[in-house]
Amino acid sequence: MNYHGIYDTKAPAFLLRLAETPPMRRLRQVGMNCGCEYTAFPRFRALARYTRFEHSLGAALIVWRFTADAAQSVSALLHDIATPPFAHVVDFLRGDYLDQTATESGTADIIRASEEIGAILSSLGLTAADVEDYHRYPIADNDAPRLSADRLEYTVGNAFNFSLAPAEELAALFADITPGRNEYGEEELCFRTPEKAARFADLALACSKIYVSDADRYAMQILAELLRDALAAGVLTAGALAGTEEELLETLCADERFAARWRDFRSLSRIERAEQPDERDGWRRIRAKKRRIDPFVAGRGRVSALDPERGAAIAAFLAEEFDYYVRGE
């Protein structure tokens, strides 16, 4: 079962047309798991391909389902259009590993430069200004720990691909969601029942722990260093970060020095942790952004307030420190 069926929403023709424009098609070759899926770490080595294209279309379908608003849906569809190969690895490359927003730069420029996107927007009575910043639409995106279409989509997608929950259960959780107003009077995707919200919170937390696991952080750091060195050596140019993963890897592996490093990266299969590194090479101390979702139950409140045990679990996750060293091989 394709997990997009969970959303039980037919994509309107204008979204499908936009999805087939060249800047969007590029995202079919940009993964959601930030290069980790190329490694042999047990969590990632058997993952099915999950792309920025799938995520973007899913987010747009969610927004369309709950708003039937073209501008908001298109904004959700295009929100990752500037994402480079290996996605947030480039945030690590640029030193933005705690915020992980550097990859959003260029979104407006890409939208405005595309004649195909411009023509479709014009046919809808929209301009680039209406869709180039999805942060303005709270159903599409909002501040953590609130639930938005973006966070909902990647949680559902990853929960499915990490085999944390079957599609049928995820569909039941999705069916419990409705647009509403949170404790601040702001629009937010809310759950109708505390039980479904609590289960979703558990899945979101499980995903969040994977996103900052030792293997995940180490893989992203090592791949960022590989890209950094290839750029410094002139093997890659800045333009490679505007293409696809397939194109970048073809160029990278044409140089045997970096082809060997790529093979070493792909062979990573286990991780060690130490308070202090020993004499072996490869130790890194790596921090990363902690993503979190604390769902709101309509008319009731946040899961963390309704269920102190789950609130404590979220708090414990946020309090975890990455002040130790990790090493992969």
C-alpha positions as CSV (number, residue, x, y, z in Angstrom):
1,M,0.0,0.0,0.0
2,N,1.4,3.4,-1.0
3,Y,1.3,5.4,2.2
4,H,-0.2,8.4,0.4
5,G,-3.4,6.5,0.4
6,I,-3.6,7.2,4.1
7,Y,-4.6,10.8,3.3
8,D,-7.7,9.6,1.3
9,T,-7.5,12.7,-0.8
10,K,-7.5,13.0,-4.6
11,A,-4.9,15.5,-5.9
12,P,-6.4,18.3,-7.9
13,A,-5.1,18.7,-11.4
14,F,-3.3,21.9,-10.8
15,L,-1.2,20.2,-8.1
16,L,-0.3,17.4,-10.4
17,R,0.7,19.8,-13.1
18,L,3.0,21.7,-10.7
19,A,4.4,18.4,-9.5
20,E,5.6,17.6,-13.0
21,T,7.5,20.9,-13.5
22,P,11.3,20.4,-13.7
23,P,12.2,21.9,-10.3
24,M,9.7,19.6,-8.6
25,R,10.7,16.5,-10.7
26,R,14.3,17.0,-9.4
27,L,13.0,16.2,-5.9
28,R,12.3,12.6,-7.1
29,Q,16.1,12.1,-6.7
30,V,16.5,13.8,-3.3
31,G,15.9,11.6,-0.3
32,M,14.2,12.3,3.0
33,N,16.7,10.4,5.1
34,C,19.7,12.8,4.4
35,G,22.0,10.2,3.0
36,C,21.6,7.7,5.9
37,E,19.8,5.4,3.6
38,Y,23.0,4.8,1.6
39,T,24.8,3.4,4.6
40,A,24.8,-0.2,6.0
41,F,23.6,0.9,9.5
42,P,20.9,-1.6,10.4
43,R,18.2,1.0,10.9
44,F,18.7,2.4,7.4
45,R,20.1,-0.3,5.1
46,A,16.8,-1.8,4.2
47,L,14.7,1.4,3.9
48,A,12.5,1.9,0.9
49,R,13.2,5.0,-1.0
50,Y,11.3,8.0,0.5
51,T,11.9,11.2,-1.4
52,R,11.4,14.9,-1.0
53,F,9.0,14.7,-3.9
54,E,6.8,12.2,-2.1
55,H,6.9,14.3,1.1
56,S,6.1,17.6,-0.8
57,L,3.1,16.0,-2.6
58,G,1.9,14.5,0.6
59,A,2.1,17.8,2.5
60,A,0.2,19.4,-0.3
61,L,-2.5,16.7,-0.2
62,I,-2.9,17.2,3.5
63,V,-3.3,21.0,3.2
64,W,-5.8,20.5,0.3
65,R,-7.8,18.0,2.4
66,F,-8.2,20.4,5.2
67,T,-8.4,23.8,3.5
68,A,-9.3,23.3,-0.2
69,D,-7.2,26.5,-0.7
70,A,-5.0,26.6,-3.8
71,A,-2.4,29.1,-2.4
72,Q,-1.9,27.1,0.8
73,S,-1.7,23.8,-1.0
74,V,0.7,25.0,-3.7
75,S,2.9,26.6,-1.0
76,A,3.1,23.2,0.8
77,L,3.9,21.5,-2.5
78,L,6.8,23.9,-3.3
79,H,8.2,24.3,0.3
80,D,11.1,21.9,-0.3
81,I,11.8,22.9,-3.9
82,A,15.3,24.3,-3.0
83,T,16.4,21.2,-1.0
84,P,19.8,20.1,-2.1
85,P,21.1,16.5,-2.5
86,F,21.2,14.7,0.8
87,A,19.0,17.5,2.2
88,H,20.0,18.5,5.8
89,V,23.5,17.1,5.3
90,V,24.1,20.5,3.6
91,D,22.9,22.2,6.8
92,F,25.7,20.3,8.5
93,L,28.0,21.4,5.7
94,R,27.0,25.0,6.3
95,G,27.3,24.8,10.1
96,D,23.5,25.0,10.5
97,Y,23.0,21.6,12.1
98,L,21.0,22.9,15.1
99,D,18.4,25.0,13.2
100,Q,18.5,23.1,9.9
101,T,16.9,25.9,7.9
102,A,19.8,26.8,5.5
103,T,18.5,24.4,2.9
104,E,15.4,26.6,2.6
105,S,17.3,29.5,1.1
106,G,16.6,29.9,-2.6
107,T,13.0,28.7,-2.5
108,A,11.6,32.0,-3.7
109,D,14.3,32.4,-6.4
110,I,13.6,28.9,-7.9
111,I,9.8,29.5,-7.9
112,R,10.2,32.9,-9.6
113,A,12.7,31.6,-12.2
114,S,10.5,28.8,-13.4
115,E,8.4,29.8,-16.4
116,E,6.3,26.6,-16.0
117,I,5.5,27.3,-12.4
118,G,4.7,30.9,-13.2
119,A,2.3,30.0,-15.9
120,I,0.4,27.5,-13.7
121,L,0.2,30.1,-10.9
122,S,-1.1,32.7,-13.3
123,S,-3.8,30.3,-14.4
124,L,-4.9,30.0,-10.7
125,G,-4.9,33.7,-10.2
126,L,-1.8,33.4,-7.9
127,T,1.6,35.0,-7.8
128,A,4.9,33.7,-6.6
129,A,4.5,35.9,-3.5
130,D,1.4,33.9,-2.6
131,V,3.2,30.6,-2.4
132,E,6.9,31.1,-1.8
133,D,6.8,31.2,2.0
134,Y,4.7,28.3,3.5
135,H,5.5,29.6,7.0
136,R,2.7,32.2,6.5
137,Y,0.1,29.4,6.5
138,P,-0.2,27.6,9.9
139,I,-1.9,24.5,8.5
140,A,1.0,24.0,6.2
141,D,3.7,25.0,8.7
142,N,4.0,26.4,12.2
143,D,6.3,26.5,15.2
144,A,7.2,23.3,17.1
145,P,5.8,21.5,19.0
146,R,2.6,22.3,17.0
147,L,1.3,19.9,14.4
148,S,1.3,21.1,10.8
149,A,1.0,19.4,7.4
150,D,4.8,19.4,7.0
151,R,5.4,17.7,10.4
152,L,2.4,15.4,10.0
153,E,3.6,14.2,6.5
154,Y,7.1,13.4,7.4
155,T,6.0,11.7,10.7
156,V,3.5,9.5,8.8
157,G,6.0,8.8,6.0
158,N,8.8,7.9,8.4
159,A,6.6,5.9,10.8
160,F,5.6,3.9,7.7
161,N,9.0,3.5,6.2
162,F,10.7,2.7,9.6
163,S,8.0,0.0,10.2
164,L,6.9,1.7,13.4
165,A,3.2,1.4,12.4
166,P,1.2,-0.2,9.6
167,A,-0.6,2.0,7.0
168,E,-4.0,1.0,8.4
169,E,-3.1,2.3,11.9
170,L,-1.7,5.5,10.4
171,A,-4.9,6.0,8.3
172,A,-6.9,5.7,11.5
173,L,-4.8,8.3,13.2
174,F,-5.1,10.6,10.2
175,A,-8.9,10.2,10.2
176,D,-8.9,11.6,13.8
177,I,-7.3,14.9,12.8
178,T,-9.3,18.1,12.1
179,P,-8.3,21.7,11.7
180,G,-9.0,23.7,14.8
181,R,-7.7,26.4,17.2
182,N,-5.1,25.7,19.8
183,E,-4.6,27.3,23.2
184,Y,-3.3,30.5,21.6
185,G,-6.3,30.8,19.3
186,E,-4.2,29.9,16.3
187,E,-5.0,27.5,13.5
188,E,-3.5,24.1,14.0
189,L,-4.1,20.5,13.0
190,C,-5.7,19.0,16.1
191,F,-6.8,15.5,17.2
192,R,-10.4,14.8,18.2
193,T,-9.5,12.1,20.8
194,P,-6.8,11.9,23.4
195,E,-6.0,8.3,22.7
196,K,-5.2,8.9,19.0
197,A,-3.2,12.0,19.9
198,A,-1.2,10.0,22.5
199,R,-0.4,7.3,20.0
200,F,0.7,9.8,17.4
201,A,2.9,11.5,20.0
202,D,4.5,8.2,20.7
203,L,5.3,7.6,17.0
204,A,6.5,11.2,16.6
205,L,8.9,10.7,19.5
206,A,10.1,7.4,18.2
207,C,10.9,9.1,14.8
208,S,12.6,12.0,16.6
209,K,14.9,9.6,18.4
210,I,15.9,8.0,15.1
211,Y,16.6,11.5,13.5
212,V,19.2,12.2,16.2
213,S,20.5,8.7,16.8
214,D,24.2,8.2,16.9
215,A,24.2,6.5,13.5
216,D,22.1,9.2,11.9
217,R,24.2,12.1,13.3
218,Y,27.5,10.4,12.4
219,A,26.4,9.6,8.9
220,M,25.3,13.1,8.2
221,Q,28.5,14.6,9.6
222,I,30.8,12.2,7.7
223,L,28.9,12.9,4.4
224,A,29.0,16.6,5.1
225,E,32.8,16.3,5.4
226,L,33.0,14.4,2.2
227,L,31.0,17.0,0.3
228,R,33.1,19.8,1.9
229,D,36.4,18.2,0.8
230,A,35.1,17.5,-2.7
231,L,34.0,21.1,-3.0
232,A,37.4,22.3,-1.7
233,A,39.2,20.1,-4.2
234,G,37.1,21.3,-7.1
235,V,35.7,17.8,-7.7
236,L,32.3,19.2,-7.0
237,T,31.1,22.8,-7.7
238,A,28.4,24.7,-5.9
239,G,26.1,23.8,-8.8
240,A,26.2,20.2,-7.7
241,L,24.1,21.2,-4.7
242,A,21.3,22.3,-7.0
243,G,21.1,19.0,-8.8
244,T,20.1,15.5,-7.9
245,E,21.9,12.9,-5.7
246,E,22.4,10.7,-8.8
247,E,24.1,13.5,-10.7
248,L,26.3,14.5,-7.7
249,L,27.4,11.0,-7.1
250,E,28.3,10.4,-10.7
251,T,30.6,13.4,-10.6
252,L,32.0,12.6,-7.1
253,C,32.8,9.0,-8.0
254,A,34.6,9.9,-11.2
255,D,37.5,10.9,-8.9
256,E,38.9,7.7,-7.4
257,R,39.9,9.5,-4.2
258,F,36.4,10.4,-3.4
259,A,34.9,7.3,-4.9
260,A,36.9,5.4,-2.2
261,R,35.6,7.7,0.5
262,W,32.0,7.2,-0.8
263,R,32.5,3.4,-0.6
264,D,33.8,3.7,3.0
265,F,30.7,5.8,3.8
266,R,28.4,3.2,2.3
267,S,30.0,0.4,4.3
268,L,29.3,2.1,7.6
269,S,27.4,-0.5,9.6
270,R,28.1,0.0,13.3
271,I,28.6,2.8,15.8
272,E,30.6,3.2,19.0
273,R,30.2,5.7,21.7
274,A,32.8,7.0,24.2
275,E,33.1,9.7,26.8
276,Q,36.6,10.3,25.6
277,P,38.1,9.2,22.3
278,D,40.9,6.7,22.0
279,E,43.8,6.9,19.6
280,R,41.8,5.6,16.6
281,D,40.7,8.0,13.9
282,G,37.1,8.8,13.2
283,W,35.8,10.0,16.5
284,R,33.3,12.9,16.3
285,R,31.2,14.9,18.8
286,I,28.1,15.8,17.0
287,R,25.1,17.8,18.0
288,A,21.9,18.0,16.0
289,K,18.4,19.6,16.0
290,K,15.8,17.8,18.1
291,R,12.4,17.7,16.2
292,R,9.3,17.4,18.4
293,I,5.6,17.3,18.2
294,D,3.2,17.7,21.1
295,P,-0.2,17.2,19.5
296,F,-3.2,19.3,20.6
297,V,-6.5,17.6,21.4
298,A,-9.4,19.9,20.3
299,G,-11.0,21.5,23.3
300,R,-8.8,19.6,25.7
301,G,-5.1,20.6,25.5
302,R,-1.7,19.3,24.6
303,V,-0.8,15.6,25.0
304,S,2.0,16.6,27.4
305,A,-0.5,18.2,29.7
306,L,-3.2,15.6,29.4
307,D,-0.8,12.7,29.9
308,P,2.1,13.5,32.3
309,E,3.9,10.3,31.5
310,R,4.2,11.2,27.8
311,G,5.0,14.8,28.8
312,A,7.9,13.5,30.8
313,A,9.1,11.3,27.9
314,I,9.1,14.4,25.6
315,A,10.9,16.4,28.2
316,A,13.5,13.7,28.8
317,F,14.2,13.5,25.1
318,L,14.7,17.3,24.9
319,A,17.1,17.1,27.9
320,E,19.4,14.6,26.3
321,E,22.9,15.8,25.7
322,F,25.2,14.9,22.8
323,D,28.4,15.7,24.8
324,Y,30.0,12.3,24.0
325,Y,31.9,11.0,21.0
326,V,30.8,8.6,18.3
327,R,32.7,6.6,15.8
328,G,31.4,4.5,12.9
329,E,33.0,1.7,10.9
